[in-house]
Amino acid sequence: MDTDEMIRTFAVMKIFLIGYMGVGKTTIGKRLAKRMNLPFRDLDAVITVEEDRSVQEIFDEQGEAGFRGLERKYLHELVKEEEHFVLATGGGTPCFYDNQLFMNANGLTVYLEMDILSLTHRLIHSKDHRPLVAGKTDQQLKEFVKSHLESRKEYYNDSELIFPSLGFNSHKLDRLVALIGSRNKDQTR
């Protein structure tokens, strides 16, 4: 399949990036979307714009359950309204309601995987902006990430592709695009 044919194939594709917070879903998603000539969407950003509140404000006002309900609502709306995209989901998106099954049925799910120590290191520097880990000491954060990631892995591992995100570079981007292309080609036969 040549590059032009691959890009035309991607033009009707929904790609859902899932994985733990801090794994790089937004950063990788933007690069992947640009490379594949697809629009990029970030589920948390969509919720923030539509609700006119930050994720932290939603958590503070409605708790995690309220946020997860909004997350499901906007996930379903995006899938219904848009023909193609690369979507960076929230870390918990696949773990609530039927979200993982829904994404698997409506596109290609890609689990961006990273080890606990690397995730903890990344989150130490951004924990004040993340409601689930805000205020935790570095040791509490490490323990939280270990247990929380373990409880979410069963959902993450239900993804169609599992891809290591640590050290993401242009070579890894090429490899991910090729994997998505081969998966998409297999599904269109």
C-alpha positions in Angstrom: 0.0 0.0 0.0 1.6 3.3 -1.0 1.4 6.4 1.2 -1.4 8.1 -0.7 -3.5 5.0 -0.5 -2.8 4.6 3.2 -3.8 8.2 3.9 -7.1 7.7 2.0 -7.7 4.6 4.0 -7.1 6.5 7.3 -9.5 9.2 6.2 -12.5 7.1 7.4 -10.9 5.9 10.6 -11.5 6.5 14.3 -8.4 5.8 16.5 -8.8 5.9 20.2 -5.6 6.3 22.3 -6.0 4.9 25.8 -3.6 4.5 28.7 -2.8 5.8 32.1 -2.6 9.5 32.9 0.8 11.0 31.9 1.6 8.3 29.3 1.5 10.9 26.5 -1.9 10.3 24.8 -2.3 14.0 23.9 1.3 14.6 22.7 1.4 11.3 20.7 -2.1 11.8 19.5 -1.3 15.2 18.0 1.7 13.8 16.2 -0.1 10.7 15.0 -3.1 12.7 13.7 -0.8 15.1 11.8 1.1 12.2 10.3 -2.1 10.4 9.3 -3.8 13.5 8.1 -6.7 13.1 10.6 -8.2 15.6 12.9 -7.0 15.3 16.5 -9.4 15.4 19.5 -8.8 15.3 23.2 -11.7 14.1 25.2 -10.8 16.1 28.3 -10.6 19.3 26.2 -13.9 18.6 24.6 -15.5 18.2 28.0 -13.9 21.4 29.3 -15.1 23.4 26.3 -18.6 21.9 26.3 -19.1 22.2 30.0 -17.3 25.6 30.3 -15.4 24.2 33.4 -12.1 22.6 34.0 -11.8 18.9 34.7 -10.8 19.8 38.2 -13.9 22.0 38.7 -16.1 19.2 37.4 -14.5 16.7 39.9 -14.9 19.3 42.7 -18.5 20.0 41.9 -19.8 16.6 40.7 -17.2 14.1 41.9 -15.6 11.4 39.8 -19.0 9.8 39.0 -20.4 13.0 37.6 -17.2 13.5 35.5 -17.4 9.9 34.2 -21.0 10.4 33.1 -20.0 13.5 31.1 -17.0 11.6 29.7 -19.3 8.9 28.4 -21.8 11.4 26.9 -19.1 13.3 25.0 -17.4 10.1 23.8 -20.6 8.8 22.3 -21.3 12.3 20.7 -17.9 12.4 19.1 -18.3 9.0 17.6 -21.7 9.8 16.3 -20.9 13.2 14.9 -17.4 12.7 13.4 -16.4 10.3 10.7 -12.7 10.2 11.5 -10.2 11.3 14.2 -7.4 10.4 16.5 -8.9 10.8 20.0 -6.8 11.1 23.2 -9.1 9.7 25.9 -8.8 10.2 29.6 -6.9 7.6 31.6 -10.1 6.3 33.1 -12.3 6.4 30.0 -12.1 2.7 29.1 -12.7 1.7 32.7 -16.2 3.0 33.1 -19.6 2.1 31.7 -19.2 0.2 28.4 -16.6 2.7 27.0 -13.9 0.1 26.1 -16.4 -2.1 24.3 -17.9 0.9 22.6 -14.5 2.2 21.4 -13.5 -1.3 20.2 -16.8 -1.5 18.2 -16.4 1.9 16.7 -12.8 2.2 15.8 -9.3 1.1 16.6 -8.1 1.2 20.2 -4.4 1.7 20.9 -3.1 1.2 24.5 -0.1 3.4 25.0 1.8 1.4 27.6 4.4 2.7 30.1 6.1 1.2 33.2 5.1 2.4 36.7 8.4 4.2 37.5 8.3 6.2 34.3 4.7 7.1 34.9 5.4 8.1 38.5 8.3 10.3 37.4 6.2 12.1 34.8 3.3 12.6 37.2 5.4 14.1 39.9 5.9 17.1 37.7 2.2 17.5 36.8 0.3 16.1 39.8 -1.1 19.5 40.8 -3.1 19.6 37.5 -4.5 16.1 37.8 -7.5 15.6 40.2 -6.8 12.0 41.1 -3.2 12.6 42.2 -3.2 16.2 43.4 -1.8 16.7 46.9 -0.1 13.3 47.1 3.5 13.0 48.3 6.0 11.4 45.8 5.8 8.1 47.8 2.0 8.2 48.0 2.0 8.9 44.2 4.2 5.9 43.4 2.0 3.6 45.5 -1.2 5.1 44.0 0.0 4.7 40.4 1.1 1.1 41.1 -2.3 0.0 42.5 -4.4 2.2 40.2 -2.6 1.1 37.0 -3.0 -2.5 38.1 -6.8 -2.1 38.5 -7.1 -0.5 35.1 -4.8 -2.9 33.1 -7.6 -5.4 32.4 -9.4 -2.6 30.4 -6.3 -1.3 28.8 -5.3 -4.7 27.7 -8.6 -5.2 25.8 -7.3 -2.7 23.2 -6.6 -3.9 19.7 -3.1 -2.7 19.7 -0.6 -2.3 22.6 2.2 0.1 21.9 5.1 1.2 24.2 5.1 5.0 24.5 8.3 5.5 26.5 10.9 7.3 24.3 8.3 8.1 21.6 10.2 9.5 18.6 9.8 9.7 14.8 10.9 6.0 14.4 8.2 4.9 16.9 5.7 7.2 15.1 6.5 5.5 11.8 6.1 2.1 13.4 2.8 2.9 15.0 1.4 4.3 11.7 2.5 1.1 10.0 0.9 -1.1 12.6 -2.4 0.9 12.4 -2.2 0.7 8.6 -1.7 -3.1 8.6 -4.5 -3.5 11.2 -6.9 -1.3 9.1 -6.0 -3.2 5.9 -6.8 -6.5 7.6 -10.2 -5.2 8.7 -11.2 -3.9 5.3 -10.7 -7.2 3.5 
